[in-house]
Amino acid sequence: MITKSSRYTLWLWLFLLTASACQQNSPVEQLPYQNIPGLPHQVPEAWLMAHIDVETTGLIPGYHEMIDIGVVYTDLQGQILDSLFLRIQPKYPLRMDSGAYRVNNFNPQLWEQLGAVSIDQAVDSLKLFHAQVAGQNPVLMVAYNSYFDAAFLDHLFREAQASWRELYYYFVLDLPSMAWSLGFKDLSSQELMKLYQIQDEPHVAELHTGITGAMKNVRIYQALMKHQQTQLKPED
């Protein structure tokens, strides 16, 4: 007969075994920037920004996958330092959503012809690019609808047994939220883009990529910074 004490011991052993297995199979969550020189408002000259935009096979992170990514590094004023564009060959191309296809025109054969890299190669390239451009400087990730891009970035890195937090600080900035706080309630940013004559990205699938989106995001960020400075300028 199994006693109550024996059942408890067995349950505890199974729990510890499961926890150990999960720890071994999960990527280590590395936490950089524990010794940062200060936060952005304290030492703005030490910080950089990574403006990121991704194209995917659909809208569900973890089921759909990233098929390209554009990254533009800037200083906190939005001055461009360098950029990177990667096409990525997904593991499950048949999960392609028809709506996503209309946006980015993905197919595996075309991506192979265009030099798409594997998931592991993409993560390695992102790490190398980050090291070359940022060095030891802390970097804030910036995106348009940041939840979407951060979620797909997280899954990309997990597939490679890595963590996006090896690169970016754990606060992620969101452009529509910035615009909203300055009075622009149009989530598409068309009002802001019209006001500051911001060049849009292509909306033809063959030309619509992560790097065109990331560059557009930088232009929007620059306009937001300009608008803020105008609002704060004292009246004559």
C-alpha positions as CSV (number, residue, x, y, z in Angstrom):
1,M,0.0,0.0,0.0
2,I,1.2,3.5,-0.9
3,T,1.1,5.7,2.1
4,K,0.2,9.4,2.1
5,S,3.9,10.2,2.8
6,S,5.0,8.0,-0.1
7,R,2.6,9.6,-2.5
8,Y,3.9,13.1,-1.4
9,T,7.5,11.9,-1.9
10,L,6.6,10.5,-5.4
11,W,4.8,13.7,-6.3
12,L,7.8,15.8,-5.2
13,W,10.2,13.7,-7.1
14,L,8.1,14.0,-10.3
15,F,7.8,17.7,-9.9
16,L,11.6,18.2,-9.5
17,L,12.3,15.9,-12.5
18,T,9.8,17.9,-14.7
19,A,11.2,21.2,-13.5
20,S,14.8,20.0,-14.3
21,A,13.7,18.8,-17.8
22,C,12.0,22.1,-18.5
23,Q,15.1,24.0,-17.4
24,Q,17.3,21.9,-19.7
25,N,15.1,22.3,-22.7
26,S,14.4,26.0,-22.3
27,P,16.8,28.7,-23.5
28,V,18.7,30.5,-20.7
29,E,17.2,33.9,-20.1
30,Q,20.3,36.0,-20.2
31,L,19.8,39.4,-18.6
32,P,22.2,42.0,-20.1
33,Y,22.5,45.6,-19.0
34,Q,22.6,44.7,-15.3
35,N,25.5,47.2,-15.0
36,I,24.1,49.9,-17.3
37,P,25.6,53.4,-16.8
38,G,22.1,54.8,-16.2
39,L,18.6,55.0,-17.8
40,P,17.9,56.9,-21.0
41,H,16.8,60.1,-19.2
42,Q,20.1,60.0,-17.1
43,V,22.6,59.2,-19.8
44,P,20.9,59.5,-23.2
45,E,24.2,59.5,-25.0
46,A,24.9,55.9,-23.9
47,W,21.7,54.5,-25.4
48,L,20.7,53.4,-28.9
49,M,17.4,52.3,-30.5
50,A,16.7,49.3,-32.7
51,H,13.7,50.1,-34.9
52,I,12.3,46.7,-36.0
53,D,9.7,45.5,-38.5
54,V,8.9,42.0,-39.5
55,E,7.0,40.1,-42.1
56,T,5.3,36.8,-41.2
57,T,3.3,33.9,-42.5
58,G,0.3,35.1,-40.4
59,L,-0.8,36.8,-37.3
60,I,-0.4,34.1,-34.6
61,P,3.1,34.1,-32.9
62,G,4.2,30.5,-32.3
63,Y,2.1,29.1,-35.1
64,H,2.9,31.5,-37.9
65,E,6.6,32.4,-38.4
66,M,8.8,35.3,-39.3
67,I,9.9,35.3,-42.9
68,D,11.9,38.6,-42.9
69,I,13.1,41.2,-40.6
70,G,14.4,44.8,-41.0
71,V,16.4,46.4,-38.2
72,V,17.6,50.0,-38.1
73,Y,19.8,51.2,-35.3
74,T,19.7,54.9,-34.4
75,D,20.6,57.2,-31.5
76,L,17.8,58.5,-29.3
77,Q,17.2,61.4,-31.7
78,G,16.5,59.1,-34.5
79,Q,19.8,59.6,-36.4
80,I,20.5,56.4,-38.4
81,L,23.7,54.5,-37.6
82,D,23.3,51.2,-39.6
83,S,20.7,48.8,-40.8
84,L,20.2,45.1,-41.5
85,F,17.7,43.1,-43.7
86,L,17.3,39.3,-43.6
87,R,14.9,37.0,-45.4
88,I,14.3,33.9,-43.3
89,Q,13.1,30.4,-44.4
90,P,10.4,29.3,-42.0
91,K,10.1,25.7,-40.8
92,Y,6.3,25.4,-41.6
93,P,5.7,27.3,-44.9
94,L,2.4,25.6,-45.5
95,R,0.9,27.5,-42.6
96,M,1.0,30.6,-44.7
97,D,-2.1,32.7,-44.3
98,S,-3.7,34.1,-47.4
99,G,-3.9,37.6,-46.0
100,A,-0.2,37.6,-45.1
101,Y,0.6,36.3,-48.6
102,R,-1.2,39.3,-50.2
103,V,1.0,41.5,-48.1
104,N,4.4,40.0,-48.6
105,N,4.2,37.5,-51.5
106,F,6.1,34.7,-49.6
107,N,6.8,31.4,-51.1
108,P,9.7,29.0,-50.2
109,Q,11.2,28.8,-53.7
110,L,11.3,32.5,-54.2
111,W,12.8,33.0,-50.8
112,E,15.5,30.4,-51.6
113,Q,16.3,32.3,-54.8
114,L,16.5,35.6,-52.8
115,G,19.0,34.2,-50.4
116,A,16.9,33.4,-47.4
117,V,18.7,32.1,-44.3
118,S,17.8,29.5,-41.7
119,I,16.4,30.5,-38.3
120,D,19.7,29.8,-36.6
121,Q,21.6,31.8,-39.2
122,A,19.2,34.7,-38.8
123,V,19.7,34.8,-35.0
124,D,23.4,34.6,-35.4
125,S,23.3,37.5,-38.0
126,L,21.2,39.6,-35.6
127,K,23.6,39.0,-32.8
128,L,26.7,39.8,-34.9
129,F,25.1,43.0,-36.3
130,H,24.2,44.1,-32.8
131,A,27.7,43.5,-31.5
132,Q,29.2,45.5,-34.4
133,V,26.9,48.5,-34.1
134,A,26.0,48.7,-30.5
135,G,29.0,47.2,-28.8
136,Q,28.4,47.6,-25.0
137,N,25.8,50.3,-25.4
138,P,22.3,49.4,-24.1
139,V,19.6,49.3,-26.8
140,L,15.9,49.9,-26.7
141,M,13.7,48.0,-29.2
142,V,11.1,50.2,-31.0
143,A,8.3,48.9,-33.2
144,Y,5.0,49.8,-34.7
145,N,2.5,47.7,-32.7
146,S,5.4,46.4,-30.6
147,Y,3.5,43.4,-29.2
148,F,3.4,41.8,-32.6
149,D,7.1,42.3,-33.5
150,A,8.3,41.4,-30.1
151,A,6.3,38.2,-29.9
152,F,7.6,37.0,-33.3
153,L,11.1,38.0,-32.4
154,D,10.8,36.1,-29.1
155,H,9.7,32.9,-31.0
156,L,12.5,33.3,-33.6
157,F,15.1,33.4,-30.8
158,R,13.6,30.5,-28.9
159,E,13.7,28.3,-32.0
160,A,17.5,29.0,-31.9
161,Q,17.7,28.3,-28.2
162,A,18.5,31.9,-27.5
163,S,16.8,35.0,-26.1
164,W,16.2,38.4,-27.7
165,R,17.0,39.9,-24.3
166,E,20.6,39.1,-25.1
167,L,20.4,42.2,-27.4
168,Y,17.7,44.5,-26.2
169,Y,16.6,46.1,-22.9
170,Y,13.3,44.6,-21.5
171,F,11.3,47.8,-22.1
172,V,9.9,47.8,-25.7
173,L,8.7,51.2,-27.1
174,D,5.6,51.4,-29.3
175,L,5.2,54.1,-31.9
176,P,1.4,54.4,-32.0
177,S,1.5,54.8,-28.2
178,M,4.0,57.6,-28.6
179,A,1.8,59.3,-31.2
180,W,-1.3,58.8,-29.1
181,S,0.3,60.6,-26.1
182,L,1.0,63.6,-28.4
183,G,-2.6,63.8,-29.6
184,F,-2.5,61.6,-32.8
185,K,-5.3,59.1,-32.2
186,D,-5.2,57.7,-35.8
187,L,-3.5,54.3,-35.2
188,S,-2.4,54.1,-38.9
189,S,-0.4,57.4,-38.4
190,Q,-1.8,58.8,-41.7
191,E,-2.6,62.1,-40.0
192,L,0.9,62.4,-38.7
193,M,2.5,61.3,-42.0
194,K,0.4,63.9,-43.9
195,L,1.3,66.6,-41.4
196,Y,5.0,66.0,-41.7
197,Q,5.1,64.7,-45.3
198,I,6.5,61.4,-44.2
199,Q,7.3,59.0,-47.1
200,D,5.3,55.9,-46.9
201,E,6.7,52.4,-47.6
202,P,5.7,50.4,-50.7
203,H,2.4,48.6,-50.4
204,V,3.1,46.3,-53.4
205,A,3.8,42.8,-52.0
206,E,7.1,42.3,-53.9
207,L,8.5,45.5,-52.5
208,H,6.9,45.4,-49.0
209,T,9.5,44.1,-46.6
210,G,10.7,44.4,-43.0
211,I,13.4,46.9,-43.9
212,T,10.9,49.2,-45.8
213,G,8.7,49.1,-42.7
214,A,11.6,49.7,-40.3
215,M,12.8,52.7,-42.3
216,K,9.3,54.1,-42.3
217,N,9.1,53.6,-38.6
218,V,12.3,55.6,-38.2
219,R,10.8,58.4,-40.2
220,I,7.7,58.4,-38.0
221,Y,9.9,58.4,-34.9
222,Q,11.8,61.4,-36.2
223,A,8.6,63.2,-36.9
224,L,7.3,62.5,-33.4
225,M,10.6,63.9,-32.0
226,K,10.2,67.0,-34.1
227,H,6.5,67.4,-33.1
228,Q,7.4,67.1,-29.4
229,Q,10.2,69.7,-29.7
230,T,7.8,72.1,-31.5
231,Q,5.2,71.7,-28.8
232,L,7.7,72.3,-26.1
233,K,9.2,75.4,-27.8
234,P,8.4,78.5,-25.8
235,E,6.1,81.1,-27.4
236,D,7.7,84.3,-28.6
